[in-house]
């Protein structure tokens, strides 16, 4: 019990260190690691040692796949809480790889969520957390599993907290239709999303920006960009770092819509600026649109 608790604390420390800048350190009693290795035959100890090896060696994918294999082999011997913690480490690893530019790990992330759904690990007390609901959908959309995602949205929205169900279902259906280029459905659905939640408001605006660009509704888009800019600047619930990212995205979209499509230098300059940006999802969309312009695919513009 002592060894397992200490290993749990260390996993939490490694996760914290990977996501936040900190000068704190973690200390363990002398000889602890030798002691832990003596209990490696215990499935739970072995699992935590493998989680630690995965988190300490983010650049070595072999440890990630070894962790997934062990979960497959020994998962039935563990409690739901321990399995959930291990899958969370695997998800954090996928997020690290995705944020580093390896978007192929969306497929791994999606597979993890599907396994957790099948084993009931995403539900606690019969309730599905809104964050997990959205993350399952996001990973599914990134892999192109549109039919599966639509079925999931409809089947699992009833397991969300009651006060969140309608909003979550409406927004995520709009997100799905956005990926399927069903633009009119997107606009109709987002008119029914309540913007009391800041993250819903931000995400909905991003989807509408993409939609109006693809429709060539540049006058409407310009008005939306300005109202979005004002909303971000005035909202006190949005962190300064997040404000900076969204304002940068608005700036890039404006540049994109005002480009001289025959000026290759101007296009190359914008491409370079976008590549250096830190925002993940909007960045990918911007890069796709810039690539389309490079290939001579001009956006349609409605008068």
C-alpha positions as a Markdown table, in Angstrom:
| # | Residue | x | y | z |
|---|---|---|---|---|
| 1 | Unk | 0.0 | 0.0 | 0.0 |
| 2 | Unk | 2.8 | 2.4 | 0.9 |
| 3 | Unk | 4.6 | 1.8 | -2.4 |
| 4 | Unk | 1.5 | 2.2 | -4.5 |
| 5 | Unk | 0.6 | 5.5 | -2.8 |
| 6 | Unk | 4.0 | 6.9 | -3.3 |
| 7 | Unk | 3.9 | 5.9 | -7.0 |
| 8 | Unk | 0.5 | 7.6 | -7.4 |
| 9 | Unk | 1.9 | 10.8 | -5.9 |
| 10 | Unk | 4.9 | 10.6 | -8.3 |
| 11 | Unk | 2.6 | 10.1 | -11.3 |
| 12 | Unk | 0.6 | 13.2 | -10.3 |
| 13 | Unk | 3.8 | 15.1 | -9.9 |
| 14 | Unk | 5.1 | 14.1 | -13.4 |
| 15 | Unk | 1.7 | 15.1 | -14.9 |
| 16 | Unk | 1.8 | 18.5 | -13.1 |
| 17 | Unk | 5.4 | 19.1 | -14.3 |
| 18 | Unk | 4.4 | 18.3 | -17.9 |
| 19 | Unk | 1.6 | 20.8 | -18.0 |
| 20 | Unk | 2.8 | 23.6 | -15.8 |
| 21 | Unk | 6.0 | 25.6 | -15.3 |
| 22 | Unk | 7.2 | 24.9 | -11.7 |
| 23 | Unk | 10.4 | 25.0 | -9.7 |
| 24 | Unk | 9.1 | 22.5 | -7.1 |
| 25 | Unk | 10.8 | 19.1 | -6.8 |
| 26 | Unk | 9.7 | 15.7 | -5.7 |
| 27 | Unk | 11.7 | 13.7 | -3.3 |
| 28 | Unk | 11.5 | 10.1 | -2.4 |
| 29 | Unk | 13.1 | 8.1 | 0.5 |
| 30 | Unk | 16.5 | 6.6 | -0.2 |
| 31 | Unk | 16.2 | 3.2 | -1.7 |
| 32 | Unk | 12.6 | 3.6 | -2.6 |
| 33 | Unk | 12.9 | 2.7 | -6.3 |
| 34 | Unk | 14.7 | -0.6 | -5.4 |
| 35 | Unk | 11.9 | -1.3 | -2.9 |
| 36 | Unk | 9.3 | -0.6 | -5.6 |
| 37 | Unk | 10.9 | -3.0 | -8.1 |
| 38 | Unk | 10.7 | -5.8 | -5.5 |
| 39 | Unk | 6.9 | -5.5 | -5.9 |
| 40 | Unk | 6.8 | -5.4 | -9.7 |
| 41 | Unk | 5.0 | -8.7 | -9.8 |
| 42 | Unk | 2.0 | -7.0 | -8.3 |
| 43 | Unk | -0.1 | -5.8 | -11.3 |
| 44 | Unk | -0.9 | -2.4 | -9.7 |
| 45 | Unk | 2.7 | -1.7 | -8.9 |
| 46 | Unk | 3.8 | -2.8 | -12.3 |
| 47 | Unk | 1.2 | -0.6 | -13.9 |
| 48 | Unk | 2.3 | 2.5 | -12.0 |
| 49 | Unk | 6.0 | 1.8 | -12.8 |
| 50 | Unk | 5.0 | 1.7 | -16.5 |
| 51 | Unk | 3.0 | 4.9 | -16.2 |
| 52 | Unk | 6.1 | 6.6 | -14.7 |
| 53 | Unk | 8.3 | 5.2 | -17.5 |
| 54 | Unk | 5.9 | 6.6 | -20.1 |
| 55 | Unk | 5.7 | 10.0 | -18.5 |
| 56 | Unk | 9.5 | 10.3 | -18.0 |
| 57 | Unk | 10.2 | 9.3 | -21.7 |
| 58 | Unk | 7.7 | 11.2 | -23.7 |
| 59 | Unk | 9.9 | 10.9 | -26.8 |
| 60 | Unk | 9.8 | 7.1 | -26.7 |
| 61 | Unk | 6.5 | 5.8 | -28.1 |
| 62 | Unk | 7.4 | 2.2 | -27.2 |
| 63 | Unk | 6.6 | 2.9 | -23.5 |
| 64 | Unk | 3.2 | 4.3 | -24.4 |
| 65 | Unk | 2.2 | 1.2 | -26.4 |
| 66 | Unk | 3.6 | -1.0 | -23.6 |
| 67 | Unk | 1.3 | 0.8 | -21.2 |
| 68 | Unk | -1.7 | 0.2 | -23.4 |
| 69 | Unk | -0.8 | -3.5 | -23.8 |
| 70 | Unk | -0.6 | -3.9 | -20.1 |
| 71 | Unk | -4.0 | -2.3 | -19.6 |
| 72 | Unk | -5.4 | -4.8 | -22.1 |
| 73 | Unk | -3.9 | -7.7 | -20.3 |
| 74 | Unk | -4.4 | -6.8 | -16.6 |
| 75 | Unk | -7.2 | -4.3 | -16.7 |
| 76 | Unk | -9.7 | -6.8 | -15.2 |
| 77 | Unk | -7.5 | -7.3 | -12.1 |
| 78 | Unk | -7.7 | -3.6 | -11.3 |
| 79 | Unk | -10.3 | -1.3 | -9.8 |
| 80 | Unk | -12.1 | 1.1 | -12.1 |
| 81 | Unk | -10.4 | 4.0 | -10.4 |
| 82 | Unk | -6.9 | 2.6 | -11.1 |
| 83 | Unk | -7.8 | 1.8 | -14.7 |
| 84 | Unk | -9.2 | 5.3 | -15.2 |
| 85 | Unk | -6.0 | 6.8 | -13.8 |
| 86 | Unk | -3.9 | 4.7 | -16.2 |
| 87 | Unk | -5.9 | 5.7 | -19.2 |
| 88 | Unk | -5.7 | 9.3 | -18.2 |
| 89 | Unk | -1.9 | 9.0 | -18.3 |
| 90 | Unk | -2.2 | 7.5 | -21.8 |
| 91 | Unk | -4.5 | 10.4 | -22.8 |
| 92 | Unk | -2.0 | 12.9 | -21.5 |
| 93 | Unk | 0.7 | 11.3 | -23.5 |
| 94 | Unk | -1.5 | 11.5 | -26.7 |
| 95 | Unk | -2.2 | 15.2 | -25.9 |
| 96 | Unk | 1.5 | 15.8 | -25.6 |
| 97 | Unk | 2.2 | 14.2 | -28.9 |
| 98 | Unk | -0.7 | 16.1 | -30.6 |
| 99 | Unk | 0.5 | 19.4 | -29.2 |
| 100 | Unk | 3.9 | 18.6 | -30.5 |
| 101 | Unk | 2.5 | 18.3 | -34.0 |
| 102 | Unk | 2.0 | 14.6 | -34.3 |
| 103 | Unk | -1.7 | 14.6 | -35.1 |
| 104 | Unk | -1.7 | 10.9 | -35.9 |
| 105 | Unk | -2.1 | 10.4 | -32.1 |
| 106 | Unk | -5.7 | 11.6 | -32.4 |
| 107 | Unk | -6.4 | 8.0 | -33.6 |
| 108 | Unk | -4.8 | 6.7 | -30.4 |
| 109 | Unk | -6.7 | 9.1 | -28.3 |
| 110 | Unk | -10.0 | 8.1 | -30.0 |
| 111 | Unk | -9.2 | 4.4 | -29.4 |
| 112 | Unk | -8.6 | 5.0 | -25.7 |
| 113 | Unk | -11.9 | 6.8 | -25.4 |
| 114 | Unk | -13.7 | 4.0 | -27.2 |
| 115 | Unk | -12.2 | 1.4 | -24.8 |
| 116 | Unk | -13.2 | 3.5 | -21.8 |
| 117 | Unk | -16.7 | 3.8 | -23.1 |
| 118 | Unk | -16.9 | 0.0 | -23.7 |
| 119 | Unk | -15.8 | -0.7 | -20.2 |
| 120 | Unk | -17.9 | 1.9 | -18.5 |
| 121 | Unk | -14.9 | 3.9 | -17.3 |
| 122 | Unk | -16.1 | 7.2 | -18.6 |
| 123 | Unk | -19.3 | 7.1 | -16.5 |
| 124 | Unk | -19.3 | 7.9 | -12.8 |
| 125 | Unk | -22.5 | 7.2 | -11.0 |
| 126 | Unk | -24.2 | 6.7 | -14.4 |
| 127 | Unk | -23.3 | 10.3 | -15.4 |
| 128 | Unk | -21.0 | 11.3 | -18.3 |
| 129 | Unk | -18.9 | 14.5 | -17.5 |
| 130 | Unk | -19.4 | 17.2 | -20.1 |
| 131 | Unk | -15.6 | 17.5 | -20.7 |
| 132 | Unk | -15.3 | 13.8 | -21.5 |
| 133 | Unk | -18.4 | 14.0 | -23.8 |
| 134 | Unk | -16.7 | 16.9 | -25.8 |
| 135 | Unk | -13.3 | 15.2 | -25.9 |
| 136 | Unk | -14.7 | 11.9 | -27.3 |
| 137 | Unk | -16.4 | 13.9 | -30.0 |
| 138 | Unk | -13.3 | 16.0 | -30.8 |
| 139 | Unk | -11.1 | 13.0 | -31.1 |
| 140 | Unk | -13.7 | 11.2 | -33.3 |
| 141 | Unk | -14.0 | 14.3 | -35.6 |
| 142 | Unk | -10.2 | 14.5 | -35.9 |
| 143 | Unk | -10.1 | 10.9 | -37.2 |
| 144 | Unk | -13.1 | 11.4 | -39.6 |
| 145 | Unk | -15.4 | 9.0 | -37.8 |
| 146 | Unk | -18.4 | 11.2 | -38.5 |
| 147 | Unk | -21.1 | 8.6 | -38.5 |
| 148 | Unk | -19.8 | 7.2 | -35.2 |
| 149 | Unk | -19.7 | 10.6 | -33.7 |
| 150 | Unk | -23.3 | 11.5 | -34.7 |
| 151 | Unk | -24.5 | 8.3 | -33.1 |
| 152 | Unk | -22.5 | 9.0 | -29.9 |
| 153 | Unk | -23.8 | 12.6 | -29.7 |
| 154 | Unk | -27.4 | 11.3 | -29.7 |
| 155 | Unk | -26.9 | 8.2 | -27.6 |
| 156 | Unk | -24.9 | 9.7 | -24.8 |
| 157 | Unk | -26.3 | 13.3 | -24.4 |
| 158 | Unk | -28.9 | 11.8 | -22.1 |
| 159 | Unk | -26.2 | 10.8 | -19.7 |
| 160 | Unk | -24.9 | 14.4 | -19.2 |
| 161 | Unk | -25.9 | 16.5 | -16.2 |
| 162 | Unk | -29.5 | 17.6 | -16.9 |
| 163 | Unk | -28.8 | 21.3 | -17.1 |
| 164 | Unk | -26.1 | 20.8 | -19.7 |
| 165 | Unk | -27.7 | 18.3 | -22.1 |
| 166 | Unk | -29.5 | 20.5 | -24.6 |
| 167 | Unk | -26.6 | 23.0 | -25.0 |
| 168 | Unk | -24.0 | 20.3 | -25.3 |
| 169 | Unk | -25.9 | 18.2 | -27.8 |
| 170 | Unk | -26.7 | 21.3 | -30.0 |
| 171 | Unk | -23.2 | 22.7 | -30.0 |
| 172 | Unk | -21.5 | 19.3 | -30.7 |
| 173 | Unk | -23.9 | 18.6 | -33.5 |
| 174 | Unk | -23.0 | 22.0 | -35.0 |
| 175 | Unk | -19.3 | 21.1 | -34.7 |
| 176 | Unk | -20.0 | 17.8 | -36.5 |
| 177 | Unk | -21.9 | 19.5 | -39.3 |
| 178 | Unk | -19.0 | 22.0 | -39.6 |
| 179 | Unk | -16.6 | 19.2 | -40.3 |
| 180 | Unk | -19.0 | 17.8 | -42.8 |
| 181 | Unk | -19.4 | 21.2 | -44.6 |
| 182 | Unk | -23.1 | 21.3 | -43.9 |
| 183 | Unk | -22.9 | 25.1 | -43.4 |
| 184 | Unk | -26.6 | 26.0 | -43.2 |
| 185 | Unk | -27.2 | 23.4 | -40.5 |
| 186 | Unk | -24.3 | 24.8 | -38.5 |
| 187 | Unk | -25.8 | 28.4 | -38.6 |
| 188 | Unk | -29.2 | 27.1 | -37.7 |
| 189 | Unk | -28.0 | 25.1 | -34.7 |
| 190 | Unk | -25.7 | 27.7 | -33.3 |
| 191 | Unk | -28.5 | 30.2 | -33.1 |
| 192 | Unk | -29.9 | 27.9 | -30.4 |
| 193 | Unk | -26.7 | 27.7 | -28.2 |
| 194 | Unk | -26.8 | 29.7 | -25.0 |
| 195 | Unk | -23.6 | 31.6 | -24.6 |
| 196 | Unk | -23.6 | 31.8 | -20.8 |
| 197 | Unk | -20.6 | 29.4 | -20.8 |
| 198 | Unk | -17.5 | 31.1 | -22.0 |
| 199 | Unk | -15.9 | 28.1 | -23.7 |
| 200 | Unk | -19.1 | 27.4 | -25.6 |
| 201 | Unk | -19.1 | 31.0 | -26.7 |
| 202 | Unk | -15.5 | 30.9 | -27.9 |
| 203 | Unk | -15.8 | 27.6 | -29.7 |
| 204 | Unk | -19.1 | 28.6 | -31.3 |
| 205 | Unk | -17.6 | 31.8 | -32.7 |
| 206 | Unk | -14.7 | 29.9 | -34.1 |
| 207 | Unk | -17.0 | 27.5 | -35.9 |
| 208 | Unk | -19.1 | 30.4 | -37.3 |
| 209 | Unk | -16.0 | 32.1 | -38.5 |
| 210 | Unk | -15.0 | 29.0 | -40.4 |
| 211 | Unk | -18.5 | 28.6 | -41.8 |
| 212 | Unk | -18.9 | 32.1 | -43.1 |
| 213 | Unk | -15.4 | 32.0 | -44.7 |
| 214 | Unk | -16.3 | 28.8 | -46.5 |
| 215 | Unk | -19.6 | 30.3 | -47.6 |
| 216 | Unk | -17.9 | 33.4 | -48.9 |
| 217 | Unk | -20.0 | 35.6 | -46.7 |
| 218 | Unk | -17.1 | 38.0 | -46.1 |
| 219 | Unk | -19.3 | 41.0 | -45.0 |
| 220 | Unk | -21.0 | 38.9 | -42.4 |
| 221 | Unk | -17.6 | 37.4 | -41.4 |
| 222 | Unk | -16.1 | 40.9 | -41.0 |
| 223 | Unk | -18.9 | 41.9 | -38.7 |
| 224 | Unk | -18.5 | 38.7 | -36.7 |
| 225 | Unk | -14.8 | 39.2 | -36.3 |
| 226 | Unk | -15.3 | 42.6 | -34.9 |
| 227 | Unk | -18.0 | 41.6 | -32.4 |
| 228 | Unk | -15.8 | 38.6 | -31.4 |
| 229 | Unk | -12.8 | 40.9 | -30.8 |
| 230 | Unk | -14.9 | 43.2 | -28.6 |
| 231 | Unk | -16.3 | 40.2 | -26.7 |
| 232 | Unk | -12.8 | 38.8 | -26.0 |
| 233 | Unk | -11.4 | 42.2 | -24.8 |
| 234 | Unk | -14.3 | 42.9 | -22.5 |
| 235 | Unk | -14.7 | 39.4 | -21.0 |
| 236 | Unk | -13.1 | 39.2 | -17.6 |
| 237 | Unk | -13.3 | 35.4 | -17.4 |
| 238 | Unk | -10.9 | 34.8 | -20.2 |
| 239 | Unk | -7.2 | 34.6 | -19.3 |
| 240 | Unk | -4.8 | 37.0 | -20.9 |
| 241 | Unk | -2.9 | 34.2 | -22.6 |
| 242 | Unk | -6.1 | 32.9 | -24.1 |
| 243 | Unk | -7.2 | 36.4 | -25.1 |
| 244 | Unk | -3.9 | 36.8 | -26.9 |
| 245 | Unk | -4.4 | 33.6 | -28.9 |
| 246 | Unk | -7.9 | 34.4 | -30.0 |
| 247 | Unk | -7.1 | 38.0 | -30.9 |
| 248 | Unk | -4.2 | 36.6 | -33.0 |
| 249 | Unk | -6.5 | 34.2 | -34.7 |
| 250 | Unk | -8.9 | 37.1 | -35.5 |
| 251 | Unk | -6.0 | 39.1 | -36.9 |
| 252 | Unk | -4.9 | 36.2 | -39.1 |
| 253 | Unk | -8.4 | 35.6 | -40.5 |
| 254 | Unk | -8.7 | 39.3 | -41.4 |
| 255 | Unk | -5.4 | 39.0 | -43.2 |
| 256 | Unk | -6.6 | 35.9 | -45.0 |
| 257 | Unk | -9.7 | 37.6 | -46.3 |
| 258 | Unk | -7.9 | 40.7 | -47.4 |
| 259 | Unk | -5.0 | 39.0 | -49.2 |
| 260 | Unk | -4.1 | 40.0 | -52.7 |
| 261 | Unk | -4.3 | 36.5 | -54.1 |
| 262 | Unk | -1.8 | 37.2 | -56.8 |
| 263 | Unk | 0.8 | 38.4 | -54.3 |
| 264 | Unk | 2.8 | 35.2 | -53.5 |
| 265 | Unk | 5.2 | 37.1 | -51.2 |
| 266 | Unk | 2.3 | 38.3 | -49.1 |
| 267 | Unk | 0.8 | 34.8 | -48.9 |
| 268 | Unk | 4.2 | 33.3 | -48.0 |
| 269 | Unk | 4.6 | 35.9 | -45.2 |
| 270 | Unk | 1.2 | 35.0 | -43.7 |
| 271 | Unk | 2.0 | 31.3 | -43.9 |
| 272 | Unk | 5.2 | 31.9 | -42.0 |
| 273 | Unk | 3.4 | 33.9 | -39.3 |
| 274 | Unk | 0.7 | 31.2 | -38.9 |
| 275 | Unk | 3.2 | 28.4 | -38.6 |
| 276 | Unk | 4.9 | 30.3 | -35.7 |
| 277 | Unk | 1.6 | 30.7 | -33.8 |
| 278 | Unk | 0.8 | 28.6 | -30.8 |
| 279 | Unk | -2.9 | 28.1 | -31.1 |
| 280 | Unk | -3.7 | 24.5 | -32.2 |
| 281 | Unk | -7.1 | 24.0 | -33.7 |
| 282 | Unk | -7.6 | 27.4 | -35.4 |
| 283 | Unk | -4.0 | 27.2 | -36.6 |
| 284 | Unk | -4.7 | 23.9 | -38.5 |
| 285 | Unk | -7.7 | 25.5 | -40.2 |
| 286 | Unk | -5.7 | 28.6 | -41.2 |
| 287 | Unk | -3.0 | 26.4 | -42.6 |
| 288 | Unk | -5.5 | 24.4 | -44.7 |
| 289 | Unk | -6.9 | 27.7 | -46.2 |
| 290 | Unk | -3.5 | 29.0 | -46.9 |
| 291 | Unk | -2.5 | 25.8 | -48.6 |
| 292 | Unk | -5.7 | 26.0 | -50.7 |
| 293 | Unk | -4.7 | 29.5 | -51.8 |
| 294 | Unk | -1.2 | 28.3 | -52.7 |
| 295 | Unk | -2.8 | 25.6 | -55.0 |
| 296 | Unk | -4.9 | 28.3 | -56.7 |
| 297 | Unk | -8.2 | 27.5 | -55.0 |
| 298 | Unk | -9.6 | 30.9 | -54.3 |
| 299 | Unk | -12.4 | 31.3 | -51.8 |
| 300 | Unk | -15.8 | 32.2 | -53.3 |
| 301 | Unk | -16.9 | 35.7 | -52.3 |
| 302 | Unk | -20.6 | 36.7 | -52.2 |
| 303 | Unk | -21.5 | 40.2 | -53.0 |
